[in-house]
Amino acid sequence: MLEQKVLDYIHGHEQEARELLITLAQIPSPSNHEEKRADFCRKWLEERGAEGVFIDEALNVVYPIAVTKDNPVVVFMAHTDVVFPDTTPLPLKVEDGRICCPGAGDDTANLVCLLMIAGYLTETGLAKQLEAEAAAGTQSHGLVLVCNSGEEGLGNLKGSRKICETYGKRIREFYSFDGGMSSLVAHAVGSKRLRIGVRTIGGHSYSSFGNPNAIAQLSELIHTLYQIQVPAQGKTTYNVGMISGGTSVNTIAQSAEMLYEFRSDSREGLAYMEEQFEAVIEDMKSRGVEIETEIVGLRPCEGDVDRLVQDRMIRLASDTIEEYTGSAPEQHPGSTDCNIPLSMGIPSLCLGTYEGGGAHTREEYVVIDSLLPGYRIGFQMVLNYCGHGVEKQS
């Protein structure tokens, strides 16, 4: 349970948090182009007294607290990118108890929660207190708060990768605020994403009739890939998400391409799909089809994680969410920023701090009444690692 002074801070800053969500949600931030949101987050943190904030080469906004040269760290992050390609302000409206905006929930609401926690740590002086405790050797670990890039789509988890590269095995535990508070993701779904192109000689649709058509060949490839039988164990999937090609209605297509992915919640499932995919490609090449493949995304499955630590993190998050919502979250596997640390054997967990709907659609919304309990969840999760602000259970 949070101490009363923390609850008072959250309640006293509720309107500020709502206004921050409304402002931040409208800032365009497609994956790999998160510069505007990153700059906004850095400035917002610095205006509230955060020291040592920096933007790394992956466009992560990093706020290290009580991080010494070699002490262990606990990471908390929420991603700045959204799935939408907009480069102009995203359309937002507030109605019927909802904040409606593409990306408002995934992941802007969680990002606001992380920023408000950072604001509390700086404005109350707790960040400086933790720094002093770390210098004196009485604080066993540092905190790394990250407004991270590249979680969505072809962002390919670049932000999480960079944080794990920077801090490596120093990371004791890793949390991502992502999704709604009705679920926990503690098991990684890995994936491989490819751009696949087919080329032919093409020609005029009448005078060159009979020449191979790249669209027809790509269609044959898609049909064959969709005949693959997935393994019975666990869950393995595949999907063609985009196709393009051709020149005109009276032109035999010279080129066509698609984006294709396969996913699995096990390394064995990914390996199986890799083997099946390569067999299909090699068969078509052997029949004279000109095919090129390019890997555009790799998300690993998890490695050997300390289950005792992982289970403790799950209990902590589940109990905290139930305390403030009255309902325990459901656990399920997923593809999140936690894939990278999990693949390194670092205990990691993804949880959310809001409720809403329509994620990854233009109709996305956040339920305003869910934000206050969500902030309490987020604050308690972080303050558990500060030794301050959470009442000790007798």
Phi, psi and chi 1 to 4 in degrees:
 res  aa     phi    psi   chi1   chi2   chi3   chi4
   1 MET       -  135.9  173.7   66.7   72.7      -
   2 LEU   -70.9  144.8  -69.0  167.4      -      -
   3 GLU   -65.7  155.3  -67.3  179.1   -4.5      -
   4 GLN   -60.0  -36.5 -170.7   58.8   47.1      -
   5 LYS   -63.2  -32.2   64.0 -179.2  179.5 -179.2
   6 VAL   -73.1  -43.6 -177.6      -      -      -
   7 LEU   -60.2  -39.8  -66.7  171.1      -      -
   8 ASP   -64.0  -40.0  -69.9  -16.5      -      -
   9 TYR   -62.7  -46.7  179.5   92.9      -      -
  10 ILE   -60.5  -47.6  -65.2  170.9      -      -
  11 HIS   -63.6  -40.8 -177.7   73.5      -      -
  12 GLY   -69.0  -20.9      -      -      -      -
  13 HIS  -109.8   14.7  -71.3   74.7      -      -
  14 GLU   -61.7  -44.0 -176.0  178.7    7.8      -
  15 GLN   -67.4  -40.2 -175.7   60.3   36.5      -
  16 GLU   -59.5  -42.4  178.4 -170.8   -3.9      -
  17 ALA   -64.0  -40.0      -      -      -      -
  18 ARG   -64.8  -43.2 -172.9 -178.7  -54.2 -179.2
  19 GLU   -64.9  -35.5  -68.2  171.5   -1.9      -
  20 LEU   -64.5  -41.6  176.3   59.1      -      -
  21 LEU   -62.3  -43.8  173.7   53.3      -      -
  22 ILE   -63.0  -41.2  -71.0  170.3      -      -
  23 THR   -69.0  -48.3  -61.3      -      -      -
  24 LEU   -68.9  -36.4 -164.4   55.0      -      -
  25 ALA   -62.4  -27.4      -      -      -      -
  26 GLN   -83.9  -11.8  -63.8  177.4   77.4      -
  27 ILE   -78.8  118.8  -60.1  174.5      -      -
  28 PRO   -63.2  141.6   23.5  -32.2      -      -
  29 SER  -156.8   61.9 -168.1      -      -      -
  30 PRO   -65.8  151.4   22.6  -30.8      -      -
  31 SER   -52.8  136.7  -59.8      -      -      -
  32 ASN    76.6    1.6  -61.9  -44.8      -      -
  33 HIS  -139.7   55.7  -64.3  -76.3      -      -
  34 GLU   -93.7   14.6  -58.4   93.7  -19.1      -
  35 GLU   -56.0  -43.8  -66.6   89.1  -10.1      -
  36 LYS   -65.8  -44.2  -69.6 -178.5  179.3  179.2
  37 ARG   -69.9  -38.1  -79.1 -158.4 -171.2 -176.1
  38 ALA   -60.8  -44.5      -      -      -      -
  39 ASP   -65.0  -40.0 -171.8   55.2      -      -
  40 PHE   -62.3  -47.0  177.6   93.5      -      -
  41 CYS   -63.4  -42.2  -68.4      -      -      -
  42 ARG   -59.8  -48.3  177.7 -175.0   59.1   81.2
  43 LYS   -64.1  -40.7  -69.8  178.6  178.8  176.9
  44 TRP   -61.2  -44.3 -169.8   93.1      -      -
  45 LEU   -64.2  -45.4  -71.3  166.1      -      -
  46 GLU   -65.1  -35.6  -69.1  177.1  -18.8      -
  47 GLU   -64.8  -22.1  -73.3  169.8   -1.5      -
  48 ARG   -98.4    9.6  -84.3  141.8 -167.4   85.6
  49 GLY    98.2    5.0      -      -      -      -
  50 ALA   -67.1  131.6      -      -      -      -
  51 GLU  -110.6  145.3  -62.3  179.1   -4.2      -
  52 GLY    81.8   10.7      -      -      -      -
  53 VAL   -70.8  137.5  178.6      -      -      -
  54 PHE  -147.5  158.2   64.2   94.3      -      -
  55 ILE  -105.8  121.6  -62.5  177.4      -      -
  56 ASP   -87.3 -178.7   66.9   19.5      -      -
  57 GLU   -68.2  -15.2   61.5 -170.3   39.0      -
  58 ALA   -91.5    2.2      -      -      -      -
  59 LEU    74.6   23.2  -67.5 -179.9      -      -
  60 ASN   -76.9  139.4  -67.9  -43.4      -      -
  61 VAL   -96.7  113.9 -177.2      -      -      -
  62 VAL  -113.1  128.7 -174.4      -      -      -
  63 TYR  -123.7   94.2  178.6   22.3      -      -
  64 PRO   -83.2  135.6   26.1  -25.2      -      -
  65 ILE  -127.3  125.2  -59.3  172.7      -      -
  66 ALA    58.2   32.9      -      -      -      -
  67 VAL   -95.8  114.5  176.0      -      -      -
  68 THR   -93.5 -168.9   64.4      -      -      -
  69 LYS   -62.3  -36.6 -176.8  178.3  179.7  180.0
  70 ASP  -143.9   14.4   54.6    5.4      -      -
  71 ASN   -75.6  157.4   65.8  -21.5      -      -
  72 PRO   -62.9  156.5  -17.9   30.4      -      -
  73 VAL  -133.8  154.6  -61.0      -      -      -
  74 VAL  -115.4  129.1  177.5      -      -      -
  75 VAL  -103.5  134.8  173.5      -      -      -
  76 PHE  -126.2  128.0  -73.3   90.5      -      -
  77 MET  -139.9  159.0   60.2  167.1   47.3      -
  78 ALA  -145.1  138.8      -      -      -      -
  79 HIS   -90.0  147.7   64.8   85.7      -      -
  80 THR   -89.9  -20.6   56.9      -      -      -
  81 ASP   -84.7  155.6   60.7  -37.5      -      -
  82 VAL  -124.9  165.7  -62.2      -      -      -
  83 VAL   -78.1  -10.7  -62.5      -      -      -
  84 PHE   -88.0  138.8  -54.6   96.1      -      -
  85 PRO   -81.2   -1.7   31.1  -36.2      -      -
  86 ASP   -51.1  137.3  -54.5   50.7      -      -
  87 THR  -112.8   -2.9   55.4      -      -      -
  88 THR  -107.7  163.9   55.0      -      -      -
  89 PRO   -51.2  136.3  -29.7   36.4      -      -
  90 LEU   -74.8  141.2  -69.7  156.1      -      -
  91 PRO   -72.6  131.2   27.2  -34.3      -      -
  92 LEU  -134.4  142.6 -178.7  143.3      -      -
  93 LYS  -145.3  152.5   59.8 -176.6  177.8 -179.5
  94 VAL  -117.1  117.8 -179.6      -      -      -
  95 GLU  -158.5  149.3   61.5 -179.7   15.2      -
  96 ASP    52.8   39.4  -59.0  -34.0      -      -
  97 GLY    74.4   18.7      -      -      -      -
  98 ARG  -130.2  146.8  -62.1  173.7  172.0 -178.4
  99 ILE  -101.0  114.4  -63.9  173.3      -      -
 100 CYS  -107.5  119.1  -50.8      -      -      -
 101 CYS  -169.8  138.6 -175.7      -      -      -
 102 PRO   -58.2  121.8  -22.9   33.5      -      -
 103 GLY    87.5    3.1      -      -      -      -
 104 ALA   -60.4  -37.3      -      -      -      -
 105 GLY   -91.4  -49.6      -      -      -      -
 106 ASP  -103.1   88.2 -174.7   12.1      -      -
 107 ASP  -133.7   25.3 -163.5   32.3      -      -
 108 THR   -64.4  -40.1  -47.0      -      -      -
 109 ALA   -61.1  -41.6      -      -      -      -
 110 ASN   -68.4  -35.7  -72.1  -51.3      -      -
 111 LEU   -63.4  -41.6  177.9   60.5      -      -
 112 VAL   -62.4  -41.5  166.9      -      -      -
 113 CYS   -57.9  -46.1 -177.6      -      -      -
 114 LEU   -62.9  -41.5 -175.2   70.5      -      -
 115 LEU   -64.1  -40.9  -72.6  170.9      -      -
 116 MET   -65.3  -36.4  -64.9  -54.9  -64.9      -
 117 ILE   -63.2  -45.3  -66.0  166.1      -      -
 118 ALA   -60.9  -39.6      -      -      -      -
 119 GLY   -62.2  -40.8      -      -      -      -
 120 TYR   -62.7  -45.2  171.5   81.9      -      -
 121 LEU   -61.0  -36.7  -66.4  173.8      -      -
 122 THR   -82.3  -47.0   57.6      -      -      -
 123 GLU   -67.1  -29.3  -68.9  172.7    7.8      -
 124 THR   -89.8   -4.6   62.6      -      -      -
 125 GLY    82.8    2.8      -      -      -      -
 126 LEU   -66.3  -34.9 -177.3   51.6      -      -
 127 ALA   -60.0  -45.4      -      -      -      -
 128 LYS   -66.1  -35.5  -73.2 -171.9  178.3  -63.3
 129 GLN   -64.4  -41.3 -175.4  175.5  -16.5      -
 130 LEU   -65.9  -37.4  -66.5  173.1      -      -
 131 GLU   -60.8  -44.4  -64.1  -85.2    0.2      -
 132 ALA   -65.1  -39.3      -      -      -      -
 133 GLU   -66.6  -37.4  -68.7  171.7   -1.7      -
 134 ALA   -66.1  -41.4      -      -      -      -
 135 ALA   -64.1  -32.7      -      -      -      -
 136 ALA   -85.6   -6.7      -      -      -      -
 137 GLY    83.0   11.6      -      -      -      -
 138 THR   -97.8   -6.3   56.8      -      -      -
 139 GLN  -110.5  117.0  170.8   72.6    4.2      -
 140 SER   -77.7  -16.0   63.1      -      -      -
 141 HIS  -150.4  160.4   58.0  -90.3      -      -
 142 GLY  -100.3  169.8      -      -      -      -
 143 LEU  -112.8  139.7  -69.8  178.0      -      -
 144 VAL  -123.8  108.5 -179.4      -      -      -
 145 LEU   -96.4  129.7  -53.7 -175.4      -      -
 146 VAL  -133.4  123.7 -171.4      -      -      -
 147 CYS   -90.9   97.2  -52.6      -      -      -
 148 ASN   -98.8  157.8   70.7  -75.3      -      -
 149 SER   -97.4  167.6   62.4      -      -      -
 150 GLY    65.9   30.1      -      -      -      -
 151 GLU   -80.4  -34.3 -166.3  -81.7  -22.4      -
 152 GLU   -82.7  150.8  -59.8  -71.7    4.7      -
 153 GLY    39.2 -122.0      -      -      -      -
 154 LEU   -82.5    9.8  -61.9 -176.9      -      -
 155 GLY   -64.3  -24.3      -      -      -      -
 156 ASN    57.2   31.6 -158.8   30.3      -      -
 157 LEU    58.4   33.6  -54.3 -176.8      -      -
 158 LYS   -62.7  -35.5   67.0  176.4 -178.4  179.8
 159 GLY   -68.6  -45.5      -      -      -      -
 160 SER   -63.5  -40.5  179.7      -      -      -
 161 ARG   -58.2  -43.9  -69.7  178.0 -164.5  -87.2
 162 LYS   -66.7  -41.3 -179.6   60.6  179.8  175.7
 163 ILE   -63.5  -41.6  -67.1  -60.5      -      -
 164 CYS   -69.1  -30.7  -71.2      -      -      -
 165 GLU   -70.2  -39.7  173.6 -171.3  -42.6      -
 166 THR   -69.4  -45.1  -59.9      -      -      -
 167 TYR  -105.3  -18.7  -64.9   97.4      -      -
 168 GLY    50.5 -135.1      -      -      -      -
 169 LYS   -71.5   -3.7  -70.8  -63.2 -175.0  178.3
 170 ARG   -67.9  -20.1  -68.6  177.5   61.8 -171.9
 171 ILE   -72.4  113.6  -57.5  174.5      -      -
 172 ARG   -80.2  -47.0  176.0 -172.6  -68.0  177.7
 173 GLU  -144.2  153.5  -65.1  168.0   23.4      -
 174 PHE  -138.1  127.9 -174.7  109.1      -      -
 175 TYR  -125.7  141.7  -70.3   92.3      -      -
 176 SER  -121.3  127.0  171.0      -      -      -
 177 PHE   -87.7  108.6  -70.0  155.1      -      -
 178 ASP  -158.9  140.8 -163.3   -3.5      -      -
 179 GLY    81.6 -173.8      -      -      -      -
 180 GLY   -88.2  169.4      -      -      -      -
 181 MET   -87.3    9.9   53.6 -168.4  173.6      -
 182 SER   -92.2    0.9   60.8      -      -      -
 183 SER  -144.1  155.5   66.1      -      -      -
 184 LEU  -125.4  139.3  -65.1  177.1      -      -
 185 VAL  -115.2  112.9  177.8      -      -      -
 186 ALA  -125.3    8.0      -      -      -      -
 187 HIS  -136.4  125.9 -174.7   49.9      -      -
 188 ALA   -84.2  134.8      -      -      -      -
 189 VAL   -99.7  115.7  172.5      -      -      -
 190 GLY   -86.5  162.1      -      -      -      -
 191 SER  -155.2  158.9   64.2      -      -      -
 192 LYS  -129.8  131.7 -174.5  171.1 -174.6  176.5
 193 ARG  -122.3  135.4  -66.7  166.1  173.5  169.7
 194 LEU  -135.2  147.1  -56.8  107.9      -      -
 195 ARG  -100.3  123.1  179.1  177.1  -70.6  108.9
 196 ILE  -119.9  122.6  -56.7  168.3      -      -
 197 GLY  -117.0  144.7      -      -      -      -
 198 VAL  -122.5  136.0  174.4      -      -      -
 199 ARG  -127.2  144.3  -66.4 -167.5   60.3   82.6
 200 THR  -139.0  177.4   68.3      -      -      -
 201 ILE   -72.5  -28.6 -171.2  173.2      -      -
 202 GLY    67.1 -155.3      -      -      -      -
 203 GLY   135.8 -176.2      -      -      -      -
 204 HIS   -73.9  139.3 -168.6  -78.9      -      -
 205 SER   -65.0  -21.6   62.2      -      -      -
 206 TYR  -102.2  -56.0 -171.4   79.5      -      -
 207 SER   -71.7  -26.2   60.1      -      -      -
 208 SER  -107.5   20.2  -60.4      -      -      -
 209 PHE   -54.0  133.7 -179.0   70.1      -      -
 210 GLY   108.3  -20.5      -      -      -      -
 211 ASN   -65.6  149.2  -78.5    0.0      -      -
 212 PRO   -64.3  142.2   20.3  -31.6      -      -
 213 ASN  -109.5  123.9 -175.1  -53.5      -      -
 214 ALA   -61.5  -35.6      -      -      -      -
 215 ILE   -66.8  -41.8  -67.0  174.7      -      -
 216 ALA   -63.9  -40.9      -      -      -      -
 217 GLN   -67.2  -38.9  -68.4 -178.3  -24.0      -
 218 LEU   -65.0  -38.3 -175.0   66.8      -      -
 219 SER   -62.9  -39.6  -60.8      -      -      -
 220 GLU   -63.7  -41.3  179.9 -174.4   -6.2      -
 221 LEU   -61.0  -45.3  172.7   59.5      -      -
 222 ILE   -61.3  -45.4  -66.7  170.8      -      -
 223 HIS   -58.4  -42.9  174.8   75.2      -      -
 224 THR   -66.6  -42.5  -55.0      -      -      -
 225 LEU   -62.0  -32.7  -70.5  171.6      -      -
 226 TYR   -79.2   -0.5  -92.5   72.0      -      -
 227 GLN   -91.9   -7.1  -56.4  -49.3  -57.1      -
 228 ILE   -64.7  130.1  -65.3  174.0      -      -
 229 GLN   -89.9  121.6  -62.4  -62.3  -53.1      -
 230 VAL   -76.5  156.1  -62.1      -      -      -
 231 PRO   -61.2  150.3  -19.8   30.7      -      -
 232 ALA   -75.5  -29.9      -      -      -      -
 233 GLN   -81.0  138.0  -61.5  -63.3  -40.5      -
 234 GLY    66.3 -153.8      -      -      -      -
 235 LYS  -132.7  120.5 -176.2  173.4 -177.2  179.6
 236 THR  -126.8  136.2  -59.6      -      -      -
 237 THR  -137.6  166.6   65.6      -      -      -
 238 TYR  -146.7  160.9   50.8   78.8      -      -
 239 ASN  -162.8  139.5 -177.5   61.5      -      -
 240 VAL   -97.9  116.4  173.4      -      -      -
 241 GLY   -98.0  -28.2      -      -      -      -
 242 MET  -148.3  144.0  -66.6 -178.7   66.3      -
 243 ILE  -135.2  150.6   57.5  173.7      -      -
 244 SER  -156.4  161.7   61.5      -      -      -
 245 GLY   151.8  173.9      -      -      -      -
 246 GLY    85.8  169.1      -      -      -      -
 247 THR  -121.0  -48.4  -57.2      -      -      -
 248 SER  -158.7  172.6   68.6      -      -      -
 249 VAL   -66.5  -24.0   68.4      -      -      -
 250 ASN  -110.7   28.4   58.6  -23.2      -      -
 251 THR  -124.6  130.4  -58.6      -      -      -
 252 ILE   -71.4  118.9  -61.9  170.0      -      -
 253 ALA   -59.4  127.9      -      -      -      -
 254 GLN   -84.8  -25.9  -75.2 -173.1  -68.2      -
 255 SER  -147.5  151.5   63.7      -      -      -
 256 ALA  -156.6  150.5      -      -      -      -
 257 GLU  -147.3  163.9   70.4  173.6   35.0      -
 258 MET  -146.0  161.6   66.4  174.9  177.8      -
 259 LEU  -106.3  128.0  -70.0  177.0      -      -
 260 TYR  -133.2  143.4  172.0   73.1      -      -
 261 GLU  -140.5  154.6   72.0  158.2   15.4      -
 262 PHE  -131.3  147.8   48.6   85.0      -      -
 263 ARG  -132.8  156.7  -61.1 -174.2 -179.9 -151.6
 264 SER  -159.8  152.2 -177.0      -      -      -
 265 ASP   -90.2   12.3   57.1    7.4      -      -
 266 SER  -141.8  150.5   73.0      -      -      -
 267 ARG   -63.7  -34.4  -74.8  174.2  -75.5 -176.7
 268 GLU   -65.3  -38.8  -66.2   77.8   12.6      -
 269 GLY   -65.7  -40.8      -      -      -      -
 270 LEU   -63.8  -42.7  -81.5 -176.8      -      -
 271 ALA   -62.7  -40.2      -      -      -      -
 272 TYR   -61.9  -46.0  168.7   85.0      -      -
 273 MET   -66.4  -35.4  -72.2  -58.0  -61.4      -
 274 GLU   -60.8  -44.7  177.4   76.9   25.5      -
 275 GLU   -64.0  -43.9  179.1 -179.1  -49.3      -
 276 GLN   -66.2  -41.8  -63.5  -65.0  -50.6      -
 277 PHE   -62.1  -48.0  172.2   76.0      -      -
 278 GLU   -61.8  -36.3  -69.5  -63.8  -24.0      -
 279 ALA   -64.7  -41.0      -      -      -      -
 280 VAL   -66.2  -44.1  170.3      -      -      -
 281 ILE   -63.3  -45.8  -64.8  -62.7      -      -
 282 GLU   -64.2  -36.2  -70.4  -53.9  -46.2      -
 283 ASP   -63.3  -44.4  176.3   67.7      -      -
 284 MET   -68.7  -37.5  -68.4 -160.0   69.9      -
 285 LYS   -62.6  -37.9  -74.9 -177.6  175.6  179.8
 286 SER   -65.8  -18.8   71.4      -      -      -
 287 ARG   -98.7   13.2  -66.5 -172.9  -80.1  116.9
 288 GLY    92.2    5.6      -      -      -      -
 289 VAL   -80.1  130.1  179.3      -      -      -
 290 GLU   -88.3  109.6 -175.7 -179.5  -21.4      -
 291 ILE  -125.3  137.5  -59.5  178.2      -      -
 292 GLU  -122.5  139.0  -65.8 -178.5   -9.3      -
 293 THR  -123.6  141.7   61.5      -      -      -
 294 GLU  -134.6  126.5  175.6 -168.2    0.5      -
 295 ILE   -75.9  124.1  -61.2  171.7      -      -
 296 VAL  -114.1   -5.4  -66.2      -      -      -
 297 GLY  -165.8  134.9      -      -      -      -
 298 LEU  -133.5  123.9  -77.7  173.3      -      -
 299 ARG  -125.2  116.1  -61.7 -171.0  175.5 -152.8
 300 PRO   -77.4  155.5   29.5  -35.7      -      -
 301 CYS   -77.7  175.8  -69.3      -      -      -
 302 GLU   -80.9  156.6   63.4 -161.5   63.1      -
 303 GLY   -97.5 -149.7      -      -      -      -
 304 ASP   -87.9  103.0  -63.7  -37.3      -      -
 305 VAL  -102.6  142.7  177.4      -      -      -
 306 ASP   -65.7  105.9 -173.3  -32.2      -      -
 307 ARG   -65.7  -31.3  -66.2  -49.6  -49.1  177.1
 308 LEU   -63.3  -44.4  -70.1  176.5      -      -
 309 VAL   -68.1  -44.3  177.5      -      -      -
 310 GLN   -60.2  -44.9 -174.8   81.4   -1.3      -
 311 ASP   -65.2  -36.0  -70.5  -15.7      -      -
 312 ARG   -64.3  -41.4  176.9 -179.8   55.6   75.6
 313 MET   -63.0  -41.1  -66.4  169.2   64.4      -
 314 ILE   -62.8  -44.7  -67.5  170.9      -      -
 315 ARG   -63.4  -42.6  -72.9 -165.4  -57.2  -86.9
 316 LEU   -59.5  -48.8  177.1   62.9      -      -
 317 ALA   -67.3  -43.5      -      -      -      -
 318 SER   -62.8  -44.8 -176.4      -      -      -
 319 ASP   -64.6  -39.3  -70.1  -12.3      -      -
 320 THR   -66.0  -44.6  -58.8      -      -      -
 321 ILE   -64.0  -43.1  -69.5  170.4      -      -
 322 GLU   -65.3  -35.4 -174.0  169.6   10.7      -
 323 GLU   -60.4  -38.8  178.8  178.4  -11.1      -
 324 TYR  -101.0   -9.9  -67.6  110.9      -      -
 325 THR  -118.3  -20.2   67.7      -      -      -
 326 GLY    86.7   -2.2      -      -      -      -
 327 SER  -134.0  138.5  -59.9      -      -      -
 328 ALA   -78.7  140.3      -      -      -      -
 329 PRO   -74.8  155.9   28.9  -35.0      -      -
 330 GLU   -87.1  145.8  -64.7 -176.6   -0.8      -
 331 GLN  -100.0  137.9  -65.2 -178.0   42.0      -
 332 HIS  -156.7  155.6   60.7   86.7      -      -
 333 PRO   -74.3  158.0   27.2  -33.7      -      -
 334 GLY  -166.5  171.2      -      -      -      -
 335 SER  -106.3  107.3  177.0      -      -      -
 336 THR  -139.2 -178.3   71.7      -      -      -
 337 ASP   -60.3  -21.0  -80.5  -46.7      -      -
 338 CYS   -71.2  -14.8  -67.9      -      -      -
 339 ASN   -54.3  -40.1  -79.9   46.6      -      -
 340 ILE   -68.0  -55.6  -57.2  -56.6      -      -
 341 PRO   -62.2  -37.1   19.9  -32.5      -      -
 342 LEU   -60.4  -37.8  -76.7  171.3      -      -
 343 SER   -65.9  -22.5   72.9      -      -      -
 344 MET   -91.8    0.8  -61.0  167.9   61.3      -
 345 GLY    84.3   14.8      -      -      -      -
 346 ILE   -90.6  124.5  -62.1  169.2      -      -
 347 PRO   -56.9  128.4  -25.6   36.3      -      -
 348 SER  -146.9  151.4  -52.7      -      -      -
 349 LEU  -150.8  139.0 -177.1   64.6      -      -
 350 CYS  -112.8  127.1  178.4      -      -      -
 351 LEU  -142.0  160.8   67.7  149.7      -      -
 352 GLY  -116.0  166.8      -      -      -      -
 353 THR  -131.5   27.6   62.7      -      -      -
 354 TYR  -155.1  171.3   77.8   97.8      -      -
 355 GLU  -127.6  146.0  -71.6  -63.4  -15.5      -
 356 GLY  -174.6 -153.9      -      -      -      -
 357 GLY  -164.4  172.6      -      -      -      -
 358 GLY    73.1   23.0      -      -      -      -
 359 ALA   -55.5  140.0      -      -      -      -
 360 HIS    68.3   20.2  -72.3 -152.9      -      -
 361 THR  -129.4  164.5   73.5      -      -      -
 362 ARG   -71.0  -12.2  -64.8  -96.7  169.7 -166.3
 363 GLU   -96.1   16.0  -68.5   70.2   45.2      -
 364 GLU   -61.5  144.6 -173.6  169.8    0.4      -
 365 TYR  -148.9  160.4   65.9   89.4      -      -
 366 VAL  -121.0  134.0  169.2      -      -      -
 367 VAL   -79.2  118.3  176.8      -      -      -
 368 ILE   -59.6  -40.4  -66.7  173.3      -      -
 369 ASP   -66.6  -14.1  -74.8  -13.7      -      -
 370 SER   -84.2  -13.2   74.1      -      -      -
 371 LEU   -70.0  -42.2  -64.5  173.6      -      -
 372 LEU   -62.0  -51.3 -169.4   58.5      -      -
 373 PRO   -61.9  -31.2   17.0  -28.9      -      -
 374 GLY   -64.1  -40.4      -      -      -      -
 375 TYR   -63.7  -40.1  -63.1  145.0      -      -
 376 ARG   -61.6  -39.3  -68.3  168.0  179.8  161.0
 377 ILE   -62.9  -50.2  -69.2  166.3      -      -
 378 GLY   -61.9  -45.4      -      -      -      -
 379 PHE   -59.7  -45.7  -89.9   68.8      -      -
 380 GLN   -65.8  -38.3 -177.6  154.2  -39.1      -
 381 MET   -61.0  -43.3  -70.0  -58.8  -60.7      -
 382 VAL   -74.2  -45.0  174.9      -      -      -
 383 LEU   -67.1  -21.3  -67.9  176.6      -      -
 384 ASN   -56.0  -28.3  -83.1  -38.1      -      -
 385 TYR   -98.3    7.2  -69.5   86.9      -      -
 386 CYS  -106.5  -16.5  -63.6      -      -      -
 387 GLY    73.4   13.1      -      -      -      -
 388 HIS  -143.6  147.9  -57.7  -87.8      -      -
 389 GLY    90.5   -8.2      -      -      -      -
 390 VAL  -120.8  128.5  178.6      -      -      -
 391 GLU   -67.2  136.2  -65.5  178.8   -2.1      -
 392 LYS   -74.3  134.1  -59.8  -67.1 -172.1  -62.7
 393 GLN   -82.6  133.4  -60.9  -62.0  -46.4      -
 394 SER   -82.7      -   57.5      -      -      -
